[in-house]
Amino acid sequence: MRRYQAVLILDPDLEDKALEDFCEMFHKLLKRGKATNVKELESDMRDMAHVVKKHPRTRFWRVAFDAEPGLIAKLKEEIRHDERLLRQMYLSAAPGQKEEGSSQEG
């Protein structure tokens, strides 16, 4: 199993219920794909450097999990037509690399 991070950029106009439904659906997909150590790292609104599908500001959601490499292709295929999702990206952590949490300056 490898450690992955899913970076999902969602429609900023989503109501709380629609956002919860999307998050629940994504967690179910991870569970069905036998992903382990699922951890939500970040969830907030962000101004984008460039406009994404006519939205200068979007919801940014980052989730870390352990999974087999084949699960990533299945996740992409399952959610690619979801209207709530604007962009998706999956990052693989190098073996032994520490997981980054939310960046907070103090």
N, C-alpha and C positions, 0 to 999 in steps of 0.2 A: 504494500500500500504506500501511496505517496501523499504528501501534504499539499493541498491546493487552497487557493483563495479565489472565490468568485467575486468579481466586481461587476455589479449590476447597476445600470443607470436607468431610473424609472421616471415615468411621466410626473412632473411636479404638481399637476392638477388632480392627482389621485386623492380621493377622500380616504379617511382613516380606515374605513371598513374594506375598501378595495385594496389598500396597501396590506392590511392584515391578511386578506384572502390570498394575495400573491405570495407573501412570506410563508404562509401555511402551506400553500401548494408547493413551493420550492423545497421546504423542509420535508414534505411527504416524498418528493422525488428523490431527495438525498437518502431518506430512510429506505425507500424501495430499492435504491441502488446499493444498499449496504454501506453507506458512508458512515464513518465513526468520528468521534471527537468534534462534532459540529459546534461551532462557536461564532456568534455574531460579533464582528469586530467594530463595525461602524455603520451608522445610519443617520444621515442628515441631508439638509438641502445645501446645494453648492452652486455658486456662479461658475459657469463653464468658460473655458478659454475661447471656445468657439461655439456657435449655436448648434445644438443637436436636435434635428427634426423640428426646427422653428422654436426651440425652447432655450433661452439664454441661461436659465436656472433649472436645475434638475434635482431629483432625489438620488442620492448616492448611497448604495448599500453594499457592504463588504462582509462576506462570510468565509470562514476558514473551515476545512474539513479534511479528513483522511479518506481516500478512496482509491479504487483500482483505476488505471488510466482509461479504460473503456467507458467509464461512467461519464466523463466529460462530454464526449460526442453525443451520448444519449440525452444529457441535460440540455445541451445546445439545441438539439432537434425538438425536444419537448416544449421548450419555452420560446422558440424563435418567432412564432407567430402571435404571441401574446401582445395585445395592444398596449398593455401597461408598461412593457419593456421597450426602452429606446435603444440601449446598447448592452452587450454582455462581453465579459473578458474573463478568462480563467488563467491564473498564474500557478506555476508549480514551484514549490520551495525546494531549494537544493538540500540534499541530505545533511542533517546536522544544523541547518540554519534555524535561528530562533524566529518565532512568530512575532510580527510587529502588531502592537495593539493600536488603539487610537492615539494619534500624536497630540500630545498636550504640552504646551509650553508653560513654564512656571516661573 
